[in-house]
Amino acid sequence: MMVTKEHLLVCQAAIDALLLKTNAGPLFVRLAWHDAGTFDKHTKAVFPYRGGANGSIRFKEELSHRNNAGLSKAVDLLFPIARAGHYKVSYADIFQMASARAIELAGGPKLGIKYGRVDAQLCPQEGNLPNGEAGDDGQFGWDCGTESSKDPTPEGHLRKVFYRMGFDDEGIVALSGAHTFGRAYNDRSGLGKEKTKFTDGQSEKSKQIRADGTEAEYTPGGSSWVDQWLLFDNSYFKILEDSSADEELLKMSTDLAIFKDPGFRPYAEKFRDSQEAFFEAYAKAHKMLSELGAEFEPEGGIEL
């Protein structure tokens, strides 16, 4: 049975309730991004062999990829919603909806996501996702995947990864701004501390206030890029270039590159100075990411 707008609205209500209960929004954003980010615009393969936002990350094979450590928890949280709907709403749609609603309910822009994605039944190659820091060989990225993303510089690595998907420099910087939302964990990405004053769940600075004004309960741990990491705003850009920012806030090499690289810097400065400009660019880039490689039924998708 083809999914309908009514099915999607029921699913959205369930996702909204789950977000309120768990505050797992940043985890769902990472899940959706990693599902979509396998896309390669250069491949001539048809769906689902071109990768993209097709729900393939639900499979254990893909969840075992190095960049996907910790994402099985996100799939497990969303599985009951898929099962309750008897699979009328695809996993691909549920993953992208959870990501979009997380950002919108955290104070971010309306993303205009469309739905009706068809689920893939196979997994892409490993190696198409970005890394925040260089490996032991001093290189950023992997030699595996549809094409090598290795580069001695963080900015070069970012361009190899995101140009492959079809993004330009503005889109890369806008998507980087999503680091304003969430935390990094050493046992997942290999980055971040066990906990900081902003994530320990005990200190006054670790108190997190949601966009609705209520205090959020969360599992302590990890390193955040900003102090209020359950709000979606342009704080990331303001903190990155602030030399007086708390040293416990995370700044990866790929983060710092958006202010150092002459091609990225004008966009980073624009988004630092204008949240409206950031939201406009981010919504465009996120929507594009959510549709990469996807096949829709009905053709053209369904908007809510």
Secondary structure, 3 states (H helix, E strand, C coil): CCCCHHHHHHHHHHHHHHHHHHCCHHHHHHHHHHHHCCCCCCCCCCCCCCCCCCCHHHCHHHHCCHHHCCCHHHHHHHHHHHHHCCCCCCHHHHHHHHHHHHHHHCCCCCCCCEECECCCCCCCCCCCCCCCCCCCCCCECCCCCCCCCCECCHHHHHHHHHHHHCCCHHHHHHHHHHHHCCEECHHHHCCCCCCCCCCCCCCHHHCCECCCCCECCCCCCCEECCCCCCCCCCHHHHHHCCCCCCCCCCCCHHHHHHHHCCCCHHHHHHHHHCHHHHHHHHHHHHHHHHHCCCCECCCCCEEC
